[in-house]
């Protein structure tokens, strides 16, 4: 059975308003135990669980939605509730976007992206990603910290989904731009 043809306009992504400062929700209320509420809609947890095929392991916020308003990219907290480091800050969860990027990966996309992108620009992107994630750690956090850059990668390219998610969320990611261009060239995205 063949795959359906790409839908034009499936990714008219829009970023959503980011949360208020740590410990406050967008409405100014603290959540239980002083933790920020990171989902804007109760339905987001159920929707993201359905998209992932499992319950999310930690707290997250939907930061990009697709044209239909469904979660497309989530931003994870840098630590899970049990304190385990979470290296992947931005996660591509939209079903169609994940499918398109998976197809790109399955045809040698990781290797092609790594060859196409300047290694210095990629290393800078990993540093920026890690710095942003580390800045979200609780002040004075004494425990283990997430490591690596985009998707926990120390160097090179591991996961096109993570790079593309960060780009969609507003990150300056050369691999994410490469993925975006490949999807546009293949007719999967509108300009």
C-alpha positions as a LaTeX table, in Angstrom:
\begin{tabular}{lrrr}
\hline
Residue & $x$ (\AA) & $y$ (\AA) & $z$ (\AA) \\
\hline
Unk1 & 0.00 & 0.00 & 0.00 \\
Unk2 & 1.52 & 3.35 & $-1.04$ \\
Unk3 & 1.82 & 6.46 & 1.05 \\
Unk4 & $-0.61$ & 9.31 & 0.43 \\
Unk5 & 0.73 & 12.20 & $-1.64$ \\
Unk6 & 2.11 & 15.11 & 0.37 \\
Unk7 & $-0.52$ & 17.58 & 1.49 \\
Unk8 & 0.26 & 21.14 & 0.50 \\
Unk9 & 0.24 & 23.50 & 3.43 \\
Unk10 & 0.36 & 20.83 & 6.15 \\
Unk11 & 3.11 & 22.77 & 7.89 \\
Unk12 & 2.04 & 26.31 & 8.37 \\
Unk13 & 3.67 & 26.22 & 11.75 \\
Unk14 & 3.16 & 28.89 & 14.33 \\
Unk15 & 5.08 & 29.39 & 17.50 \\
Unk16 & 3.05 & 29.76 & 20.64 \\
Unk17 & 3.62 & 32.20 & 23.47 \\
Unk18 & 6.39 & 31.05 & 25.77 \\
Unk19 & 5.77 & 30.70 & 29.51 \\
Unk20 & 6.27 & 33.34 & 32.14 \\
Unk21 & 9.45 & 33.24 & 34.24 \\
Unk22 & 10.33 & 30.08 & 36.20 \\
Unk23 & 7.83 & 29.12 & 38.87 \\
Unk24 & 4.94 & 31.03 & 37.31 \\
Unk25 & 2.43 & 29.97 & 34.72 \\
Unk26 & 1.48 & 32.27 & 31.86 \\
Unk27 & $-1.39$ & 33.44 & 34.08 \\
Unk28 & 0.96 & 34.23 & 36.94 \\
Unk29 & 0.01 & 31.32 & 39.19 \\
Unk30 & 2.47 & 28.82 & 40.54 \\
Unk31 & 1.70 & 25.19 & 40.07 \\
Unk32 & 1.88 & 22.56 & 42.83 \\
Unk33 & 5.33 & 22.36 & 44.40 \\
Unk34 & 6.20 & 25.71 & 42.78 \\
Unk35 & 6.82 & 24.17 & 39.37 \\
Unk36 & 5.69 & 26.04 & 36.29 \\
Unk37 & 2.78 & 24.70 & 34.33 \\
Unk38 & 4.29 & 24.07 & 30.95 \\
Unk39 & 1.36 & 22.88 & 28.91 \\
Unk40 & $-1.12$ & 25.44 & 27.71 \\
Unk41 & $-4.00$ & 22.98 & 27.36 \\
Unk42 & $-4.88$ & 19.91 & 29.37 \\
Unk43 & $-5.52$ & 18.18 & 26.04 \\
Unk44 & $-1.87$ & 18.73 & 25.07 \\
Unk45 & $-0.70$ & 15.96 & 27.39 \\
Unk46 & $-3.16$ & 13.49 & 25.87 \\
Unk47 & $-2.39$ & 14.62 & 22.33 \\
Unk48 & 1.38 & 14.44 & 22.80 \\
Unk49 & 1.00 & 11.01 & 24.45 \\
Unk50 & $-0.95$ & 9.82 & 21.41 \\
Unk51 & 1.63 & 11.27 & 19.00 \\
Unk52 & 4.56 & 9.72 & 20.88 \\
Unk53 & 2.78 & 6.41 & 21.43 \\
Unk54 & 3.47 & 6.70 & 25.17 \\
Unk55 & 3.17 & 9.17 & 28.00 \\
Unk56 & 5.84 & 11.88 & 27.98 \\
Unk57 & 8.61 & 11.11 & 30.46 \\
Unk58 & 8.82 & 14.64 & 31.82 \\
Unk59 & 7.34 & 18.11 & 31.81 \\
Unk60 & 7.09 & 19.89 & 28.47 \\
Unk61 & 5.51 & 22.81 & 26.71 \\
Unk62 & 4.07 & 22.91 & 23.21 \\
Unk63 & 6.08 & 25.64 & 21.47 \\
Unk64 & 5.01 & 25.12 & 17.84 \\
Unk65 & 1.63 & 24.03 & 16.50 \\
Unk66 & 0.73 & 22.97 & 12.98 \\
Unk67 & $-1.90$ & 24.64 & 10.79 \\
Unk68 & $-4.67$ & 22.66 & 12.52 \\
Unk69 & $-3.49$ & 23.72 & 15.99 \\
Unk70 & $-2.04$ & 20.31 & 16.86 \\
Unk71 & 1.29 & 20.10 & 18.73 \\
Unk72 & 4.21 & 20.02 & 16.29 \\
Unk73 & 7.21 & 20.73 & 18.55 \\
Unk74 & 7.50 & 20.40 & 22.31 \\
Unk75 & 10.17 & 21.88 & 24.54 \\
Unk76 & 11.23 & 19.53 & 27.32 \\
Unk77 & 12.48 & 20.53 & 30.72 \\
Unk78 & 16.19 & 19.64 & 31.10 \\
Unk79 & 15.46 & 17.22 & 33.96 \\
Unk80 & 12.82 & 14.53 & 34.31 \\
Unk81 & 10.76 & 14.50 & 37.51 \\
Unk82 & 13.16 & 11.99 & 39.08 \\
Unk83 & 16.17 & 14.21 & 38.28 \\
Unk84 & 17.39 & 12.19 & 35.30 \\
Unk85 & 18.95 & 14.51 & 32.70 \\
Unk86 & 16.91 & 15.05 & 29.52 \\
Unk87 & 19.33 & 16.07 & 26.74 \\
Unk88 & 16.68 & 16.60 & 24.04 \\
Unk89 & 15.25 & 20.07 & 24.61 \\
Unk90 & 13.12 & 20.25 & 21.45 \\
Unk91 & 11.17 & 17.26 & 20.20 \\
Unk92 & 9.35 & 16.98 & 16.88 \\
Unk93 & 6.00 & 15.34 & 17.69 \\
Unk94 & 3.72 & 16.15 & 14.74 \\
Unk95 & 2.85 & 12.87 & 13.02 \\
Unk96 & 3.18 & 14.05 & 9.44 \\
Unk97 & 6.36 & 16.04 & 10.11 \\
Unk98 & 7.92 & 13.05 & 11.89 \\
Unk99 & 7.00 & 10.79 & 8.99 \\
Unk100 & 8.51 & 13.15 & 6.40 \\
Unk101 & 11.75 & 13.57 & 8.37 \\
Unk102 & 11.94 & 9.81 & 9.03 \\
Unk103 & 11.77 & 9.20 & 5.29 \\
Unk104 & 14.56 & 11.71 & 4.77 \\
Unk105 & 16.66 & 9.93 & 7.42 \\
Unk106 & 15.96 & 6.52 & 5.91 \\
Unk107 & 17.40 & 7.63 & 2.57 \\
Unk108 & 20.77 & 8.67 & 4.02 \\
Unk109 & 19.68 & 12.10 & 5.24 \\
Unk110 & 21.92 & 12.12 & 8.32 \\
Unk111 & 25.02 & 11.39 & 6.28 \\
Unk112 & 24.04 & 13.90 & 3.57 \\
Unk113 & 23.28 & 16.62 & 6.13 \\
Unk114 & 26.60 & 16.09 & 7.86 \\
Unk115 & 28.41 & 16.38 & 4.52 \\
Unk116 & 26.46 & 19.50 & 3.49 \\
Unk117 & 26.79 & 21.54 & 6.69 \\
Unk118 & 29.91 & 23.41 & 7.77 \\
Unk119 & 31.36 & 21.53 & 10.78 \\
Unk120 & 32.17 & 24.78 & 12.61 \\
Unk121 & 28.60 & 26.04 & 12.17 \\
Unk122 & 27.29 & 22.71 & 13.44 \\
Unk123 & 29.60 & 22.81 & 16.48 \\
Unk124 & 28.39 & 26.35 & 17.23 \\
Unk125 & 24.77 & 25.16 & 17.00 \\
Unk126 & 25.48 & 22.33 & 19.46 \\
Unk127 & 27.02 & 24.87 & 21.89 \\
Unk128 & 24.06 & 27.27 & 21.62 \\
Unk129 & 21.56 & 24.45 & 22.14 \\
Unk130 & 23.43 & 23.16 & 25.20 \\
Unk131 & 23.72 & 26.68 & 26.64 \\
Unk132 & 19.98 & 27.28 & 26.24 \\
Unk133 & 19.14 & 23.93 & 27.83 \\
Unk134 & 21.62 & 24.48 & 30.68 \\
Unk135 & 20.16 & 27.94 & 31.37 \\
Unk136 & 16.81 & 26.23 & 32.07 \\
Unk137 & 18.28 & 24.12 & 34.89 \\
Unk138 & 17.28 & 25.18 & 38.39 \\
Unk139 & 19.79 & 27.67 & 39.83 \\
Unk140 & 22.54 & 25.86 & 41.71 \\
Unk141 & 21.43 & 22.43 & 40.49 \\
Unk142 & 23.91 & 20.03 & 42.15 \\
Unk143 & 22.94 & 16.81 & 40.39 \\
Unk144 & 23.64 & 15.32 & 36.99 \\
Unk145 & 23.22 & 17.59 & 34.00 \\
Unk146 & 22.19 & 16.83 & 30.43 \\
Unk147 & 25.17 & 16.64 & 28.11 \\
Unk148 & 25.85 & 17.20 & 24.45 \\
Unk149 & 24.19 & 19.57 & 22.06 \\
Unk150 & 21.20 & 19.04 & 19.78 \\
Unk151 & 19.48 & 15.83 & 20.88 \\
Unk152 & 22.38 & 15.05 & 23.23 \\
Unk153 & 24.86 & 14.77 & 20.35 \\
Unk154 & 28.39 & 15.84 & 21.21 \\
Unk155 & 29.45 & 16.38 & 17.59 \\
Unk156 & 28.13 & 15.69 & 14.14 \\
Unk157 & 24.55 & 14.80 & 13.30 \\
Unk158 & 22.54 & 12.06 & 14.99 \\
Unk159 & 18.86 & 12.90 & 14.59 \\
Unk160 & 17.35 & 15.12 & 11.90 \\
Unk161 & 14.12 & 15.31 & 13.90 \\
Unk162 & 15.85 & 17.09 & 16.81 \\
Unk163 & 17.59 & 19.59 & 14.54 \\
Unk164 & 14.39 & 20.33 & 12.63 \\
Unk165 & 12.38 & 20.70 & 15.84 \\
Unk166 & 14.84 & 23.28 & 17.16 \\
Unk167 & 14.71 & 25.21 & 13.87 \\
Unk168 & 10.89 & 25.27 & 13.93 \\
Unk169 & 11.00 & 26.51 & 17.53 \\
Unk170 & 13.20 & 29.42 & 16.48 \\
Unk171 & 16.68 & 27.99 & 16.92 \\
Unk172 & 19.56 & 28.83 & 14.61 \\
Unk173 & 20.37 & 25.34 & 13.35 \\
Unk174 & 22.19 & 24.72 & 10.06 \\
Unk175 & 21.05 & 21.08 & 9.93 \\
Unk176 & 17.47 & 22.15 & 10.63 \\
Unk177 & 17.70 & 24.58 & 7.71 \\
Unk178 & 19.09 & 21.76 & 5.53 \\
Unk179 & 16.15 & 19.51 & 6.50 \\
Unk180 & 13.69 & 22.31 & 5.79 \\
Unk181 & 15.22 & 22.87 & 2.35 \\
Unk182 & 15.14 & 19.14 & 1.54 \\
Unk183 & 11.47 & 18.90 & 2.47 \\
Unk184 & 10.68 & 21.95 & 0.34 \\
Unk185 & 12.63 & 20.51 & $-2.61$ \\
Unk186 & 10.71 & 17.25 & $-2.31$ \\
Unk187 & 7.42 & 19.15 & $-2.34$ \\
Unk188 & 6.53 & 18.39 & 1.26 \\
Unk189 & 6.47 & 22.01 & 2.42 \\
Unk190 & 5.12 & 25.25 & 1.05 \\
Unk191 & 7.57 & 28.13 & 0.78 \\
\hline
\end{tabular}
